[in-house]
Amino acid sequence: MMKNTDTNKRPRRTKILWGTSMFLIGSLVLAGCATGSTEASSSTSGTSSSTDGSTVASASQEVTSSTAGTTAETIANTTAAIEAFLATLSDEQVEAVTYDYDDETKSTSWSNFPVTFVERAGLNIADLTEEQQVAAMQVLEALLSDEGYETVSNIIGGDQYLLENSSSTEASLGQYYLAIFGDASDTSAYEVQFGGHHLGINATLDATADAITFAPTHLGTQPEVYTTADGAEVETFGTIYETAFAFYDSLTDEQKAALYQGEEVAAMVCAPGGSCDYPTGTGLSGADLTDEQKQLLLDVIANWVGLADEETTAAALAEIEATLDETYINWSGATVYDMTQGDGIYFQISGPNAYIEFASQQGSAGADVDGVVTSGWGHVHTIYRDPSNDYANSVEQAESTGMGGGAGGGGAAPGGTPPSDG
């Protein structure tokens, strides 16, 4: 499958259909997409009370677009959306979805494993009524930019696609959880945690500091390219792939030789939901990049730190740019953006203020779809963390509950000369 070159965007409101349905979906997956079948350990898991597709589609139309342009506006809008969401819940549900700000659960309740293997915090969106589902997704809509929300809804849409089209039978992919750590207000910091198997957002909002951080965040995709029921083609990580290869293609042969670690796609080192020593010093140094190449590298990083408004994104990138000379980048796998060749790519960006891994997963593990790439290029796990400011330093990272922090181990493949692009 070649990369999609169609730049036409579908109306975003149609994409929220996947975000509000939240069926209990099957999946068997590798490297965090573990095989097997278990009961979800959370007391809030179960069969959705709102599984009528037409009802969910109707509810999805109620989700509005993002209007925030500044950090303060994003915090205010998200706080209001949380208050509106909580107002739809029973007292028991409010108790289940809210935690103390410094509760260590926030570091153990997300992973790249299915939710049937690692217990998530908060409420299972699949258990909520149509009204509550819409209100829950409105929290994400208020928090994220239009582009950020589109990425999230496309990830969820990929999970839904696997339910409807793949050979998977594991009840896990369609479950997504929302938890709030701390009091959502303009007088104290709080965190919004939202995620499931291929998604883990930990956004800390602090109005007193006029700051939002998305560290740590897990974005994943399977399949990367799929077609919705209405015939629209979705390419979830298209922008990530495009910015990554724009950076790679800007390098000289000498720089590529320093960057490249081998043709074998490396395994993820710091898996989502696990502790990490943040390895660095391998590959190409940021100090050896031109100003133009540094900007291209920041464009790559923006795919993770730029999920909210422009002001929040600019502040995060400025902090990372200040230590870019101390940052290292390495790459393995394919060197041409062509989904018909090779097993995908791996790259790692490691510095004082940003740690990012992008790792193609080898094998679809029971999520096969005829004619669709569900492995390698089409199945990716990523992680973004800030070694200096994960969770805004409110808690320390611990291994996820259940099966651990996800698929770790391994590192960059042995060094080598990049294959000829010709």
C-alpha angles and dihedrals in degrees: 000000000000120000116272114255097182107118095187112119123215118226105276094224091071090056095060088071088085093047096056102040095066097174119182097263132192126237140162110192145169132233094020091350091094124188125235137066127259138156115265107256097216116102089223097057121106145101117328118256089210108051100135104118094211091050092050091047089053091048091050091064090066093067111102130210126261116270103176120117100169137046092248092052092049091051092047093048093046092048090052091047091051091050090051091048094049089051089063093055134086119242089258092053092048089054091050095050100044129073138171112275094244096042107138089219088085090071097044101043103073133064146140088256119097115270089249088068104036118040115234125209126243131012127343105236088213090067095057132095121253091261092050093047091054091047091050092051090047088065089059091044091054093046099047135058117245089261093046092049091048090055091050094047091048091053090052089045090056090055090051090049090056090053093054101037113021135082091243119127101175114118101225120078099079097054117101127174134205124202133172119210113198131358114310101231144116092254102060143027121263138171133229112207118189130163156099134192102325097024137057120166120182106179118177115199121193117178092183090061095032088232141130125187128187096195116156107031132158119201119180138167138202117192101016093200122033140149121240125225090263092055099256117139117229124199104185101187097030093120092047092051092046095050092043093053092042087059094044093048091051092063126098120238089257092052092047090053090056092044100045120087103178147301093270111090106244123234122247113270102191105036120200113268094024138098118257142192092213100231115217140166095069120118129355121359121229087227088068094058127097119238089258092051091049089055090050089051090051088052088059093048091049089070087076106026093040100066095114135043126327096257093052090047093049092051093050094046092048090056092049093045090056090065099033092114088062092049124099130206128198133178139191137177126030121019097194125064097239119126092199092067132063132344100291130261145288126205134172128199112191126177143129094280105026137038117182132172127185111189129178111218117227112224131020093231099210098333097102121151120184111251095004127106107236098160135055107356089018099050117052137164121195137181133198120191137163110221089201100043117020110159086001084285091290094128138006120249116259131178115279118261117256114022097007134256099322135262107342135152130084128064141210115332119252114290121268147152114279113253116253112272089220 
